[in-house]
Amino acid sequence: MKKLAIVTTHPIQYNAPFFRLLNERGKVYPKVFYTWPQAIKSVKDIGFGEEIEWDIPLLNGYEWEVVENVSKNPGSKSWDGINCPTLISRVLEFNPDAVFVYGWNLKSHYGVMRYFKGKIPVWFFGDSTLLDEKWGIKKLARRAWLYRVYKNIDKAFYVGANNKDYFLSHGVEEKQLVFFPHAIENERFYDDENKQYEKKAKEWRERLGYGEDDLIILFAGKFEPKKNPLLLIKSVKQVNSQLENKNNPIRLIMVGNGPLEIKLKQICNDDPNIKFLPFQNQSVMPIVYRLGDVFCLPSKGPGETWGLAVNEAMACGRPLIISNKVGCGRDLVRHGYNGIIFNSDIELVEAIHSLLLGNQILQSGMVNRRLISDWNYKVKCESVEQQLLLY
């Protein structure tokens, strides 16, 4: 059986199911090397502003090892944050047929790429896009550097169209690219008679003071500038201020925490149409997404390379309103069919107005569930297995 060494920082809810399924399928023997041992059990999330410990299992069903990180400031946000002197020797002891590195912009991850290039196949995963790229000297310098970085890889695993464009623009050839879709545990978000997510969401809405006829937009994520929650709040307030019938306003539920929380609540000023809920852990999210009739992700970037909350909302059968800065838009949203992609502040206001007029995207919930079913961990596993068979 072919052996695959996977190098990544710490367990997250979107990677663990893939590692587990890859191991269960029995065609590849994976071993994950975690390079940020300080975040194995929980991680201080700057965006949410608190220590996060996920309430679903992230370390079960596959082999893993923590590698000592001697950085004085350990973390995944800076080059020196991941400094693991023994990482290469640990991978060598595993004797893999290929090494799969998640992210190059960390000292020890880049060191693995350079060391193993030419010895065994070096694979790379990163979901960057060109959506926020600006012309100038910095762009040219960054492109020159990234050309050098990606000379150290044999394959780049891309998550969607915008990510593929990014790799092609930085010297990676078409023949080196492998489709590796961003995915979630779709089945965990699907409803059935036992889970009764819709029923539980309806009861929660009632406790919040909302009825069946209320039209609710949901935001779930970090209250940070990148996610642009302020624009959504201002747009909803603007739409409601212009309504002739004040008895039928748009409702908004904001779920999360973060550095903008105080400011957002001050702007809302106890607006009865806008409710705030704190950060909700993973086991509750299938109910949370169903609190809204529409899910909105108004990100302005930089850095909204995909937006996995969109996958989750689709699996919950919810239509979408997203900005053109959300990386998954080209792949998952068909404008006017299963969602709306807006390009400006004015367009978001218009999109919200259209909901009150019975926009057809409100009927696209089951379409979204069907569309997202193809973006799954099985496809990711097949991509890895097929590539290893080539060696």
C-alpha positions as semicolon CSV with decimal commas, in nm:
position;residue;x (nm);y (nm);z (nm)
1;M;0,000;0,000;0,000
2;K;0,129;0,346;-0,091
3;K;0,219;0,571;0,201
4;L;0,141;0,941;0,213
5;A;0,290;1,186;0,462
6;I;0,062;1,487;0,519
7;V;0,217;1,797;0,676
8;T;-0,025;2,049;0,826
9;T;-0,039;2,276;1,128
10;H;-0,324;2,154;1,350
11;P;-0,654;1,964;1,341
12;I;-0,945;2,150;1,185
13;Q;-1,302;2,042;1,121
14;Y;-1,266;2,051;0,742
15;N;-0,954;1,832;0,718
16;A;-1,013;1,558;0,975
17;P;-1,302;1,390;0,784
18;F;-1,084;1,372;0,472
19;F;-0,793;1,214;0,662
20;R;-1,032;0,968;0,822
21;L;-1,202;0,864;0,498
22;L;-0,871;0,834;0,312
23;N;-0,754;0,592;0,579
24;E;-1,083;0,398;0,587
25;R;-1,082;0,339;0,211
26;G;-0,765;0,134;0,250
27;K;-0,601;0,229;-0,080
28;V;-0,355;0,475;0,075
29;Y;-0,183;0,468;0,412
30;P;-0,181;0,830;0,532
31;K;-0,001;0,972;0,831
32;V;-0,056;1,332;0,938
33;F;0,228;1,532;1,090
34;Y;0,094;1,822;1,297
35;T;0,348;2,102;1,326
36;W;0,166;2,320;1,579
37;P;0,135;2,097;1,886
38;Q;0,026;2,395;2,096
39;A;-0,304;2,390;1,901
40;I;-0,374;2,017;1,905
41;K;-0,665;2,037;2,151
42;S;-0,774;2,398;2,110
43;V;-0,660;2,716;1,939
44;K;-0,681;3,083;2,020
45;D;-0,880;3,216;1,727
46;I;-0,805;3,583;1,670
47;G;-1,111;3,626;1,449
48;F;-1,355;3,490;1,707
49;G;-1,155;3,644;1,992
50;E;-1,161;3,334;2,210
51;E;-1,015;2,989;2,266
52;I;-1,186;2,743;2,031
53;E;-1,219;2,375;2,106
54;W;-1,435;2,195;1,849
55;D;-1,706;1,965;1,984
56;I;-1,667;1,703;1,709
57;P;-1,381;1,446;1,696
58;L;-1,083;1,563;1,492
59;L;-0,814;1,310;1,587
60;N;-0,996;0,979;1,542
61;G;-0,973;0,730;1,257
62;Y;-0,627;0,802;1,115
63;E;-0,263;0,798;1,223
64;W;-0,112;1,126;1,335
65;E;0,191;1,259;1,515
66;V;0,274;1,594;1,671
67;V;0,615;1,736;1,590
68;E;0,793;1,962;1,837
69;N;0,763;2,328;1,744
70;V;1,037;2,539;1,905
71;S;0,910;2,875;1,783
72;K;0,902;3,148;2,048
73;N;0,572;3,264;1,900
74;P;0,404;2,946;1,771
75;G;0,123;2,985;1,521
76;S;0,023;2,962;1,159
77;K;0,023;3,333;1,075
78;S;0,397;3,399;1,047
79;W;0,700;3,238;0,885
80;D;0,872;3,167;1,218
81;G;0,552;3,047;1,384
82;I;0,618;2,689;1,268
83;N;0,977;2,592;1,344
84;C;1,010;2,213;1,376
85;P;1,376;2,104;1,353
86;T;1,287;1,732;1,364
87;L;1,008;1,742;1,105
88;I;1,212;1,614;0,811
89;S;1,362;1,329;1,012
90;R;1,016;1,227;1,137
91;V;0,882;1,217;0,782
92;L;1,188;1,023;0,665
93;E;1,128;0,762;0,935
94;F;0,776;0,711;0,801
95;N;0,934;0,649;0,456
96;P;0,643;0,782;0,245
97;D;0,590;0,745;-0,129
98;A;0,486;1,111;-0,148
99;V;0,462;1,411;0,085
100;F;0,160;1,642;0,086
101;V;0,228;1,988;0,232
102;Y;-0,048;2,223;0,342
103;G;0,076;2,580;0,302
104;W;0,425;2,698;0,201
105;N;0,454;3,021;0,402
106;L;0,579;2,852;0,719
107;K;0,947;2,789;0,781
108;S;0,933;2,414;0,835
109;H;0,668;2,346;0,569
110;Y;0,877;2,520;0,306
111;G;1,180;2,330;0,434
112;V;1,000;2,000;0,372
113;M;0,913;2,102;0,017
114;R;1,273;2,193;-0,064
115;Y;1,426;1,887;0,102
116;F;1,205;1,625;-0,062
117;K;1,193;1,780;-0,410
118;G;1,360;1,532;-0,646
119;K;1,360;1,257;-0,382
120;I;0,988;1,173;-0,367
121;P;0,686;1,349;-0,520
122;V;0,605;1,675;-0,340
123;W;0,239;1,773;-0,341
124;F;0,102;2,105;-0,231
125;F;-0,231;2,231;-0,105
126;G;-0,323;2,597;-0,073
127;D;-0,643;2,776;-0,174
128;S;-0,514;3,123;-0,267
129;T;-0,682;3,321;-0,548
130;L;-0,616;3,631;-0,756
131;L;-0,936;3,803;-0,642
132;D;-0,756;4,059;-0,425
133;E;-0,441;4,097;-0,634
134;K;-0,342;4,453;-0,719
135;W;-0,103;4,564;-0,988
136;G;0,225;4,715;-0,875
137;I;0,581;4,645;-0,772
138;K;0,471;4,433;-0,475
139;K;0,267;4,210;-0,702
140;L;0,558;4,158;-0,941
141;A;0,796;4,080;-0,653
142;R;0,548;3,837;-0,498
143;R;0,493;3,661;-0,830
144;A;0,868;3,624;-0,881
145;W;0,901;3,471;-0,534
146;L;0,605;3,236;-0,582
147;Y;0,748;3,113;-0,912
148;R;1,050;2,999;-0,706
149;V;0,832;2,848;-0,434
150;Y;0,627;2,638;-0,674
151;K;0,936;2,506;-0,850
152;N;0,965;2,285;-0,542
153;I;0,640;2,097;-0,605
154;D;0,538;1,821;-0,843
155;K;0,160;1,857;-0,805
156;A;-0,070;2,136;-0,689
157;F;-0,411;2,033;-0,562
158;Y;-0,663;2,307;-0,647
159;V;-1,003;2,358;-0,486
160;G;-1,189;2,542;-0,762
161;A;-1,168;2,772;-1,063
162;N;-1,022;3,080;-0,890
163;N;-0,759;2,871;-0,715
164;K;-0,665;2,702;-1,043
165;D;-0,615;3,042;-1,209
166;Y;-0,386;3,140;-0,922
167;F;-0,159;2,839;-0,971
168;L;-0,145;2,883;-1,348
169;S;-0,047;3,248;-1,297
170;H;0,247;3,146;-1,077
171;G;0,422;2,901;-1,305
172;V;0,241;2,577;-1,223
173;E;0,163;2,387;-1,543
174;E;-0,177;2,243;-1,630
175;K;-0,039;1,889;-1,616
176;Q;0,067;1,949;-1,255
177;L;-0,283;2,045;-1,138
178;V;-0,518;1,805;-0,962
179;F;-0,879;1,885;-0,872
180;F;-0,923;1,860;-0,495
181;P;-1,256;2,025;-0,412
182;H;-1,315;2,220;-0,095
183;A;-1,565;2,005;0,090
184;I;-1,751;1,962;0,415
185;E;-1,926;1,666;0,577
186;N;-2,243;1,714;0,373
187;E;-2,421;1,427;0,547
188;R;-2,370;1,590;0,886
189;F;-2,565;1,893;0,769
190;Y;-2,845;1,703;0,594
191;D;-3,174;1,672;0,781
192;D;-3,380;1,359;0,846
193;E;-3,650;1,230;1,079
194;N;-3,402;1,156;1,354
195;K;-3,211;1,485;1,343
196;Q;-3,515;1,714;1,296
197;Y;-3,295;2,015;1,230
198;E;-3,572;2,213;1,059
199;K;-3,805;2,156;1,354
200;K;-3,539;2,263;1,603
201;A;-3,458;2,572;1,397
202;K;-3,827;2,668;1,384
203;E;-3,849;2,641;1,762
204;W;-3,533;2,851;1,802
205;R;-3,674;3,118;1,569
206;E;-3,986;3,132;1,782
207;R;-3,778;3,181;2,096
208;L;-3,608;3,472;1,919
209;G;-3,951;3,623;1,853
210;Y;-3,970;3,545;1,481
211;G;-4,264;3,377;1,311
212;E;-4,298;3,153;1,004
213;D;-4,379;3,448;0,777
214;D;-4,071;3,649;0,873
215;L;-3,804;3,665;0,604
216;I;-3,468;3,614;0,774
217;I;-3,115;3,666;0,641
218;L;-2,844;3,481;0,832
219;F;-2,477;3,569;0,873
220;A;-2,255;3,317;1,051
221;G;-1,884;3,378;1,090
222;K;-1,621;3,598;1,242
223;F;-1,707;3,961;1,307
224;E;-1,398;4,090;1,130
225;P;-1,335;4,339;0,847
226;K;-1,268;4,065;0,588
227;K;-1,616;3,918;0,634
228;N;-1,769;4,268;0,600
229;P;-2,062;4,217;0,843
230;L;-2,099;4,593;0,877
231;L;-2,209;4,622;0,513
232;L;-2,480;4,361;0,564
233;I;-2,618;4,533;0,872
234;K;-2,620;4,874;0,703
235;S;-2,787;4,730;0,393
236;V;-3,064;4,559;0,591
237;K;-3,127;4,877;0,791
238;Q;-3,140;5,080;0,469
239;V;-3,390;4,844;0,307
240;N;-3,612;4,845;0,614
241;S;-3,601;5,225;0,638
242;Q;-3,735;5,252;0,283
243;L;-4,026;5,012;0,329
244;E;-4,376;5,151;0,299
245;N;-4,512;4,860;0,501
246;K;-4,313;4,870;0,824
247;N;-4,494;4,558;0,946
248;N;-4,305;4,332;0,704
249;P;-3,934;4,411;0,749
250;I;-3,632;4,203;0,664
251;R;-3,497;4,027;0,972
252;L;-3,127;3,961;1,027
253;I;-2,954;3,713;1,257
254;M;-2,582;3,765;1,315
255;V;-2,403;3,459;1,456
256;G;-2,047;3,486;1,581
257;N;-1,796;3,693;1,773
258;G;-1,493;3,898;1,684
259;P;-1,318;4,235;1,696
260;L;-1,608;4,425;1,534
261;E;-1,870;4,291;1,775
262;I;-1,903;4,600;1,994
263;K;-1,917;4,832;1,694
264;L;-2,179;4,622;1,517
265;K;-2,404;4,612;1,821
266;Q;-2,370;4,987;1,871
267;I;-2,475;5,051;1,511
268;C;-2,776;4,824;1,551
269;N;-2,877;5,022;1,860
270;D;-3,126;4,762;1,978
271;D;-3,287;4,737;1,632
272;P;-3,567;4,480;1,690
273;N;-3,513;4,339;1,342
274;I;-3,150;4,240;1,411
275;K;-3,055;3,969;1,658
276;F;-2,707;3,862;1,770
277;L;-2,608;3,511;1,874
278;P;-2,261;3,419;2,006
279;F;-2,021;3,173;1,843
280;Q;-2,185;2,833;1,797
281;N;-1,985;2,510;1,788
282;Q;-1,992;2,260;1,503
283;S;-2,256;2,022;1,636
284;V;-2,511;2,307;1,644
285;M;-2,434;2,459;1,304
286;P;-2,681;2,243;1,102
287;I;-2,956;2,408;1,308
288;V;-2,801;2,754;1,298
289;Y;-2,800;2,773;0,918
290;R;-3,169;2,682;0,918
291;L;-3,253;2,984;1,134
292;G;-3,232;3,191;0,818
293;D;-3,421;3,174;0,491
294;V;-3,114;3,305;0,307
295;F;-2,746;3,288;0,394
296;C;-2,535;3,595;0,320
297;L;-2,155;3,618;0,304
298;P;-2,069;3,981;0,212
299;S;-1,690;3,948;0,231
300;K;-1,471;4,219;0,086
301;G;-1,137;4,044;0,126
302;P;-0,851;4,021;0,125
303;G;-0,836;3,654;0,202
304;E;-1,185;3,507;0,148
305;T;-1,024;3,243;-0,068
306;W;-1,327;3,012;-0,063
307;G;-1,593;3,051;0,207
308;L;-1,676;2,704;0,338
309;A;-1,977;2,847;0,518
310;V;-2,134;2,858;0,171
311;N;-2,092;2,481;0,138
312;E;-2,253;2,436;0,478
313;A;-2,547;2,663;0,401
314;M;-2,605;2,481;0,072
315;A;-2,603;2,144;0,247
316;C;-2,871;2,288;0,477
317;G;-3,081;2,377;0,172
318;R;-3,041;2,754;0,195
319;P;-3,014;2,999;-0,097
320;L;-2,726;3,244;-0,102
321;I;-2,626;3,605;-0,135
322;I;-2,248;3,645;-0,161
323;S;-2,005;3,911;-0,278
324;N;-1,785;3,875;-0,584
325;K;-1,486;3,852;-0,348
326;V;-1,592;3,510;-0,216
327;G;-1,369;3,254;-0,384
328;C;-1,628;2,978;-0,425
329;G;-1,869;3,193;-0,626
330;R;-1,755;3,077;-0,971
331;D;-1,798;2,714;-0,876
332;L;-2,101;2,701;-0,649
333;V;-2,330;2,995;-0,726
334;R;-2,524;3,041;-1,048
335;H;-2,632;3,401;-1,030
336;G;-3,008;3,438;-1,027
337;Y;-3,061;3,062;-1,007
338;N;-2,941;2,933;-0,672
339;G;-2,809;3,259;-0,536
340;I;-2,706;3,618;-0,599
341;I;-2,351;3,744;-0,647
342;F;-2,325;4,118;-0,583
343;N;-2,041;4,344;-0,691
344;S;-2,110;4,662;-0,492
345;D;-2,282;4,801;-0,185
346;I;-2,575;4,917;-0,397
347;E;-2,617;4,571;-0,549
348;L;-2,644;4,416;-0,202
349;V;-2,926;4,655;-0,114
350;E;-3,097;4,565;-0,441
351;A;-3,055;4,194;-0,370
352;I;-3,216;4,230;-0,028
353;H;-3,500;4,433;-0,180
354;S;-3,558;4,156;-0,433
355;L;-3,619;3,905;-0,155
356;L;-3,925;4,101;-0,047
357;L;-4,055;4,077;-0,403
358;G;-4,033;3,697;-0,398
359;N;-3,698;3,648;-0,572
360;Q;-3,684;3,302;-0,727
361;I;-3,363;3,215;-0,539
362;L;-3,582;3,166;-0,232
363;Q;-3,704;2,845;-0,396
364;S;-3,355;2,713;-0,466
365;G;-3,284;2,545;-0,134
366;M;-3,315;2,186;-0,254
367;V;-3,123;2,276;-0,569
368;N;-2,834;2,386;-0,349
369;R;-2,841;2,065;-0,151
370;R;-2,822;1,868;-0,477
371;L;-2,543;2,085;-0,622
372;I;-2,321;2,063;-0,313
373;S;-2,350;1,684;-0,297
374;D;-2,085;1,659;-0,570
375;W;-1,837;1,855;-0,357
376;N;-1,743;1,583;-0,113
377;Y;-1,456;1,401;0,057
378;K;-1,489;1,097;-0,166
379;V;-1,376;1,305;-0,465
380;K;-1,080;1,434;-0,265
381;C;-0,979;1,079;-0,172
382;E;-1,007;0,960;-0,531
383;S;-0,780;1,243;-0,646
384;V;-0,511;1,141;-0,400
385;E;-0,543;0,769;-0,473
386;Q;-0,526;0,818;-0,849
387;Q;-0,213;1,031;-0,822
388;L;-0,032;0,783;-0,598
389;L;-0,104;0,504;-0,845
390;L;0,106;0,691;-1,101
391;Y;0,425;0,629;-0,901
